[in-house]
Amino acid sequence: MFRGRGKQVVAAAGASVLLAVTSLAIVPLVASASGTGTATSVTAAPAIAKTGAAVTVTAQVSVPVTSNADIPTGTVTFTITGHNASTVNCKKGNVKTISASGKATCSIAKERLLAAASPYSIEGVYSGDSNFAGSSGSASETVTPAKTSMTLTAKPTKAKAGQGNDFTATLKAGAGGSLLSGNVVFSVSDSPATPPAKRKCVGGDSVAITVKKGVGTAKCVLDAGWYGATSTSYDVTASFGGNSNFTAVTKSKAGT
């Protein structure tokens, strides 16, 4: 007996039977998710980044070379975890649909990756579909401290006896600038020297960094009278000690 679309055709024993092909329902074989195997490779670019830099992660789903002309479909789920168990997400979610070429891309935005959490482990898990099995791959992302630059300015540019002064340290660190934190330590001297108390920044010589639009600033305000009538020159030094995410930097400025 042969089973078609709700019809049965019965042949008597010993009888010859001729069946038209169109009388049978042809049911295609569908491979389960445990059928055709796949391999998923994961890469990150750049493989070594600075604190705050953007990174692109790509998962490539590959299949064996067979006569099967089907193209894998489905999604790749990305997981990005720092060594301190912190997590980072892709732009617009961690689940990405693979393209016709088997690729899925995760874009990590600026100001997300930190040297303090490096290295990051990255995993891409392919979901599989009705024809292809799921698979996974992994990669590692190293993040190093961003280079910090500093400029040091004085206002007014020339000190006058009996006046106050502002010394401003401006810090930049590329894409990671908005993540700057910590203190800048100022040291001010004049020659011949006025009383030491007059050469201290208001509130102390260690000044917290304030960040706006990716640029950090710290200002040392000196009260009037710090620069004596007999003083002919001054020196100011500003030092940022750096941290796990940013390099240290020191700048000095001399004036009259």
N, C-alpha and C positions, 0 to 999 in steps of 0.2 A: 504494500500500500504506500502511495506517495501523498504527502500533505501539501496542498496549495493554499490559496487564499480562501479558507473556509469551505473548500470543496475536497471531497475524497474520491479517488478513482480506484476501483477495486478490480483486480484481474483474477479471473478463474484460474485454478491450477492447470498448468500445462498450456494455457492459451497464450497466443502471441498478442502483445499489446503494443500499439503505436500511439505515442503521445506527442501532441504538438508542444513545442517548447513554450508557446504562449499560454498554455494551460496551467503552468506552474508559476507560483510567486517566487522570485529570486530574492532572498534575504541576504544582503551583503554581510560579510564578517567584519565586526568592529573590534579593533584591538582595545583592550582595557588599559587603564593607566599603568598596569604592570607589564604591558606589552613591549613595544619598541623602546629600547633604552635611549637615553639622552645624556649629554655631558654639559655641564655649565661651568664656564670659566669667568672669573671676576678680575677686573683690572681697575686701577685708580690712576688718574692723571691730574697733577703730577704725583708721583709716588712719594715724594718728600716735599712737604709744603711748610710755609711759615705760619705762625699763629695768625688766625683770621683770614687766611687765604681761601678762595673758592676751590673746590675740587669736584671733578666729574668721575663718577663710578659707572663702569659699563659691564653688564653681564651678557655673555654670548652663549646662547643655547645651541648645541650642535647635535646632529643625528648621524648615525652610520650611513655610509653610501650604500643604498639598496635600490631595488626597483620601485619602491614605494615613493610615489611622487607627492605625497602629502607634505604640507609645511606645518611645523609645530605652531600651535596657538597657545594662548593662556597668559599668565602673568609671572613676573618675578617680584618677590618680596625681599626688600633690602633691610638689613639690620646693621647699624653702625654703633659700636660700643667702645668707649675709651677704657684704658687699663684700670681706671678708677671707678669703673662701672657706670660712668655717665653715658648718656645716649644722645645721638644726633640724628635728625630726620632729614629726608630728602625734601626738596621743594615740591609742594603739592602732593605730599604723601609718599609713603614708602612702597606702595604696590604699583608696579608699572607694567603696562601691556607690552608684550614683545612685538617687534616689527616683523615684516615678512622675511627679513634676513636673520631673524632669531635674536635680535638685540633688544636690550632694555637698558635705559639710562637713568641714573639717579644723580641729580645735581645738588651738591651741598653748597649752600649759600655762604657768602663772606661772613666773617665774624662768628662762625660756629665752632671751628676746630681750634683746639688749644694745645700748646706744647705740654702744658701741665697734665693733660690726659693722654698723651702719646705713649705708646703707639695705639692706634685704633684698629680693632678687628672689624672687617667688613664681610658680611655673608649675603649671598644672593641665592634665594630658593625658588626654583622654577616649579610652577604648580602642576605641570603636565596637562594633558587633555585626553580626549577619547581615543587618540591614536598613539600618544607618546607618554612615556613615563616621566615622572618628575625627577629632578636632580638638583644638586646644589654645588656651589663653589665659594671660595673665600679669598680674601686678600688682606694685606696689612697696609695701613697708612701711617707714615712717620711725620710728626709735626715738630718743627724746631722753633726756638724763640725768634721772634721778629726783631730785626735790627731797629734800634731806636735812634733817632736823630734829634738834636736840640739846637735851638738858637736862643741867645741871651741878649735882651735889650734893656736899656736904661731910659727912664723918663724922669726929669729932663736928661738930655744926653750929657750935659755938663753940670756937675754938682756945684752948688753955690753955698757958701757959709750961711747957716741958719735955715736953709730949706730942707724939705723932705725929699725922698727919692723912692721911686718904684723900680724894682728889678724883676723882669718877667722872663721865666723860662718857658719856651714853647716846644712841645714834644710831638713828634710824628712817628708812626710805625706802620706805614703802608696800609694794607687792607685791614690790619688789626688795630688801627689807631683808636677806634671807639672802645676797645677793651682795655686801654691803658688804666692803670691804677697804681696806688702807692704814693710816696712822698718825694719831693725834691728838697734837698738840704742845701741851704745857702750859707756862704761864709763871706763876710764883707770886712774889709780893712781900709784904713786911710793912712796917709803918711804926710806929716807927723800925725800920730794918732790922737783922736779925741777920746773922751772917757769911754771905756768898753761898752757900757750899757747903751750908749747911743748907736752902736753898730749892730744891734740885734733887730731882726725882723719883728714887726708887731705880731704878737701871738706865738712867737718862737721861730727858730731858723729852719725847722722841718715843716714844710708846707705841703698840704695834700693837693694832689693833681685833680683838676676839674676838666672834664672832657665835654666838648661840644663839637658836633659835626666831624667827629673823627680826629680832632686835634686836642691834645692835652696842654693845659697851662697851669703854672704855679707862680704866684706873685709874692715877692718879699717887699713889704712896705716899711720904709725907714722913717722914723719921726724927724721932724725939723730939729736941726742942731746936731745931727750925727756927723756932719762934715764941718770941721772946725775952721776958724778964720785963718789959721796958720797952715792948714792942710793944703798940699799941692797936687796930690794924686790919690786915686783909690783903686782897689782891686776887688772884684766880686767873682765868686765861684759858685756854680750851681751843679749839684750832683744828683743823678737818678741812679739808685743802686741796682736797678733791674730786678727781675724775678723769674719765675719758671717760664713765663710767656714772652718776656722782653729782655733785650740786652741792656747792660748798664751804659750810661753815657755821662760825661762831665764837660762842662764848658766854663771858660773864664773870660772876664772882660776887664780891661783897664781903662781908666778915665782920668780926667783932670778937673 
